[in-house]
Amino acid sequence: MSSTPEITFPRHVVIIGAGAVGLMSAIHALDQGLQVTLLDFNEPGSEEASSYGNAGWLSSHSVIPPVEPGMWKKVPGYLMDPIGPLSIRWRYLPRLAPWLLRNLASARRERIRSTARALRTLVVDARTLHHEIASRAGVGHLIDTSGVLHVYRSRQQFEGDAFGWGVRRELGIQWTELEGEALRQREPDLDPAFGFAVQVDEAGHCKNPGAYMQALQVYALARGAHCIKGAATGFRVEQGRLKAVVTAQGEIACDAAVISAGARSKVLAAQAGDHVQLESERGYHAVISGHAQEARARTPMMVSEFKVIATQMETGLRIAGQVEFASFEAAPDWRRGEIMRDIALKLFPGLPRELPSSDVRFWLGRRPSTPDGMPCIGAATASSDIIHAYGHGHIGLGCSARTGRIVGQLLAGQAPEIDLAPFSPQRF
Ligand SMILES: Cc1cc2nc3c(=O)[nH]c(=O)nc-3n(C[C@H](O)[C@H](O)[C@H](O)COP(=O)(O)OP(=O)(O)OC[C@H]3O[C@@H](n4cnc5c(N)ncnc54)[C@H](O)[C@@H]3O)c2cc1C
C-alpha cells in the first residue's frame, strides 16, 4: 500500500498584502516552486499602499532608526511647531503611549548601534537586488544606481548629525563631501543657502514606485501567481498546521501564509498568536509636475533640517516626509501636504511662487513602524506555516527585496541567509 508522502514544505502560499514586501515575497515563493495567491483588498500599485508614494530611496546606508539620542528633549518643540516634522492627534495619544515610550527608550547609543548593524544586513545591497528583480520584471530602467545626497546648510550643521554618520562609518559606509561650488555644480537648482552635502554612492532610487509595484504584480501573474481581491481576517490552524486563510468572503485553503499587510499587519499578527507593537506612522508627499525646466533634483536628496526627501520622479518632483500619529481611520490633514509643497519652494527658488494647484498632487501614506525601528520577519507562534513580514517603517521599499528572498527561504524550509534573531516577531 502506497503511503501519502509527507509535505516537507508548503505547496500553496497565500500572501496577504501586495505592497513591496508582499510582491517580493510572491516572486521569491514562485522561484522556490510554490503555488502563490496574492490577497489584497486594493489593486497592486494602489495609492492606498505605502509602497506607492514613498520617496523611492533604495538606500543601503539608511540604517539609523528615526529616533536619535536625546530625541525626547526635541519632541515638545516639534509638537509645538505647526509646520514641524512631527505631529500627534491628541485623542490618539493614550493608544500610542506604550509604543511611544518604547520608541524613546530605544534611542540609546548602544541600541542604535546594534539596530544599525542588524538593519545593514537587510539593506546592504538593496540597489543591486532591486535592479535584478526590476530587470526580470522588464522595468530595470526604473532603478537608478547613481547615489543619493544628504544636504545641509553648512559643515557645522552636518557635524550636528555626527553620531549617525559615525555609526555608518563603523559599518564601512563611505561618502564624499561636496561643499560650496562643488555642490552648486551638482545641484544648480538648489537654494545656495544649502552649502554642504554628503554623497553616498552605494545607494540608489526608484524613479516611479507605483509603476514598479504594478510591474512586479504583472510579472508575478505571468509566472503563475493568482490574485484575489479581498481582506484577510484570520487563519484556520489545526494542530499547529495552517489549513486556510480566512477572509470576509470565505476561506482560502493553503499550506502557508505570509502576513505582509504593512501597517495593518498587527491584527493579523495577533490572530497568528503574536502581539507585536506596530503603528501606522503617517507621512505625506507633494508631487510638483510640469516644472522640471525651472527646478530639478538631479540627485535624490535628504534635507536634514526639514526631515524631507526630494526625489525627481518620472511623474515630477516629489517631496516626502512628515511623521503624523493618528488612528487609521482619521482623515488626512492636507496641511501636511502643503508643508511639503512649501518646503519645495524653499529648496528650489526657481519654482514659481504661485504654483497652480493643478501642478501639485498630495498623498498620505502609512509607514508600518515598530518602536525599535526593526521589522518583524519570522515564523508565527500559532503555526510555523505563517510567516511575518512587515514593520519596515521608513525603509520598507529598500528592505523589501531581501525580505522577500528571506520569506522564500523560510517558506521552502531553508535556513535564512541572514540572522533573523533581531527581527523576531516575538520580541515585544
Ligand atoms: C512619505 C513616505 C516616504 C517614504 N520613503 C521611503 C523611501 O524613500 N525608501 C524606502 O525604502 N521606504 C520609504 N518609505 C516606507 C515604505 O514606503 C514602506 O515601508 C513600505 O512601502 C511598506 O511596504 P509593505 O509592503 O510592508 O506595505 P504596503 O505597501 O502598505 O502594502 C500593504 C498592502 O497590504 C494590503 N492589506 C492590508 N491589510 C490587508 C488585509 N487584511 N487583507 C488583504 N490585504 C491587506 C494593503 O491594501 C496594501 O496593499 C516611505 C513611506 C512614506 C509614508
The ligand as an SDF file (V2000), in Angstrom:
LIG
                    3D

 53 58  0  0  0  0  0  0  0  0999 V2000
    6.2220   59.6600    2.9910 C   0  0  0  0  0  0  0  0  0  0  0  0
    6.9290   58.3300    2.9480 C   0  0  0  0  0  0  0  0  0  0  0  0
    8.1940   58.2450    2.3590 C   0  0  0  0  0  0  0  0  0  0  0  0
    8.8740   57.0240    2.3340 C   0  0  0  0  0  0  0  0  0  0  0  0
   10.0800   56.9500    1.6900 N   0  0  0  0  0  0  0  0  0  0  0  0
   10.7250   55.7530    1.6140 C   0  0  0  0  0  0  0  0  0  0  0  0
   11.9320   55.6170    0.8690 C   0  0  0  0  0  0  0  0  0  0  0  0
   12.4060   56.5700    0.2650 O   0  0  0  0  0  0  0  0  0  0  0  0
   12.5440   54.4030    0.8330 N   0  0  0  0  0  0  0  0  0  0  0  0
   12.0340   53.3150    1.4890 C   0  0  0  0  0  0  0  0  0  0  0  0
   12.6610   52.2570    1.4490 O   0  0  0  0  0  0  0  0  0  0  0  0
   10.8570   53.4000    2.1590 N   0  0  0  0  0  0  0  0  0  0  0  0
   10.2000   54.5670    2.2370 C   0  0  0  0  0  0  0  0  0  0  0  0
    9.0060   54.6750    2.9000 N   0  0  0  0  0  0  0  0  0  0  0  0
    8.4980   53.4840    3.6120 C   0  0  0  0  0  0  0  0  0  0  0  0
    7.9110   52.4500    2.6460 C   0  0  0  0  0  0  0  0  0  0  0  0
    7.0300   53.0900    1.7460 O   0  0  0  0  0  0  0  0  0  0  0  0
    7.1700   51.3710    3.4460 C   0  0  0  0  0  0  0  0  0  0  0  0
    7.9630   50.8840    4.4950 O   0  0  0  0  0  0  0  0  0  0  0  0
    6.8180   50.1970    2.5300 C   0  0  0  0  0  0  0  0  0  0  0  0
    6.1490   50.6510    1.3860 O   0  0  0  0  0  0  0  0  0  0  0  0
    5.9820   49.1680    3.2630 C   0  0  0  0  0  0  0  0  0  0  0  0
    5.6500   48.1640    2.3300 O   0  0  0  0  0  0  0  0  0  0  0  0
    4.6550   46.9970    2.7290 P   0  0  0  0  0  0  0  0  0  0  0  0
    4.6070   46.0750    1.5880 O   0  0  0  0  0  0  0  0  0  0  0  0
    5.0560   46.4670    4.0640 O   0  0  0  0  0  0  0  0  0  0  0  0
    3.2570   47.7530    2.9920 O   0  0  0  0  0  0  0  0  0  0  0  0
    2.2540   48.4540    1.9630 P   0  0  0  0  0  0  0  0  0  0  0  0
    2.9580   48.9820    0.7850 O   0  0  0  0  0  0  0  0  0  0  0  0
    1.4410   49.4280    2.7560 O   0  0  0  0  0  0  0  0  0  0  0  0
    1.3320   47.2870    1.4510 O   0  0  0  0  0  0  0  0  0  0  0  0
    0.4470   46.6150    2.3240 C   0  0  0  0  0  0  0  0  0  0  0  0
   -0.6870   46.0560    1.4800 C   0  0  0  0  0  0  0  0  0  0  0  0
   -1.4680   45.2080    2.3100 O   0  0  0  0  0  0  0  0  0  0  0  0
   -2.8200   45.3580    1.9670 C   0  0  0  0  0  0  0  0  0  0  0  0
   -3.6060   44.9130    3.1130 N   0  0  0  0  0  0  0  0  0  0  0  0
   -3.6290   45.4390    4.3660 C   0  0  0  0  0  0  0  0  0  0  0  0
   -4.4110   44.7250    5.1800 N   0  0  0  0  0  0  0  0  0  0  0  0
   -4.9000   43.6960    4.4400 C   0  0  0  0  0  0  0  0  0  0  0  0
   -5.7550   42.6050    4.7230 C   0  0  0  0  0  0  0  0  0  0  0  0
   -6.2770   42.4030    5.9450 N   0  0  0  0  0  0  0  0  0  0  0  0
   -6.0660   41.7470    3.7220 N   0  0  0  0  0  0  0  0  0  0  0  0
   -5.5630   41.9300    2.4700 C   0  0  0  0  0  0  0  0  0  0  0  0
   -4.7260   42.9520    2.1540 N   0  0  0  0  0  0  0  0  0  0  0  0
   -4.3980   43.8180    3.1260 C   0  0  0  0  0  0  0  0  0  0  0  0
   -2.9600   46.8420    1.6380 C   0  0  0  0  0  0  0  0  0  0  0  0
   -4.0800   47.0850    0.8080 O   0  0  0  0  0  0  0  0  0  0  0  0
   -1.6290   47.1110    0.9320 C   0  0  0  0  0  0  0  0  0  0  0  0
   -1.7450   46.9580   -0.4640 O   0  0  0  0  0  0  0  0  0  0  0  0
    8.2900   55.8720    2.9270 C   0  0  0  0  0  0  0  0  0  0  0  0
    7.0000   55.9580    3.4650 C   0  0  0  0  0  0  0  0  0  0  0  0
    6.3160   57.1640    3.4740 C   0  0  0  0  0  0  0  0  0  0  0  0
    4.9270   57.2160    4.0500 C   0  0  0  0  0  0  0  0  0  0  0  0
  1  2  1  0
  2  3  1  0
  2 52  2  0
  3  4  2  0
  4  5  1  0
  4 50  1  0
  5  6  2  0
  6  7  1  0
  6 13  1  0
  7  8  2  0
  7  9  1  0
  9 10  1  0
 10 11  2  0
 10 12  1  0
 12 13  2  0
 13 14  1  0
 14 15  1  0
 14 50  1  0
 15 16  1  0
 16 17  1  0
 16 18  1  0
 18 19  1  0
 18 20  1  0
 20 21  1  0
 20 22  1  0
 22 23  1  0
 23 24  1  0
 24 25  2  0
 24 26  1  0
 24 27  1  0
 27 28  1  0
 28 29  2  0
 28 30  1  0
 28 31  1  0
 31 32  1  0
 32 33  1  0
 33 34  1  0
 33 48  1  0
 34 35  1  0
 35 36  1  0
 35 46  1  0
 36 37  1  0
 36 45  1  0
 37 38  2  0
 38 39  1  0
 39 40  1  0
 39 45  2  0
 40 41  1  0
 40 42  2  0
 42 43  1  0
 43 44  2  0
 44 45  1  0
 46 47  1  0
 46 48  1  0
 48 49  1  0
 50 51  2  0
 51 52  1  0
 52 53  1  0
M  END
$$$$
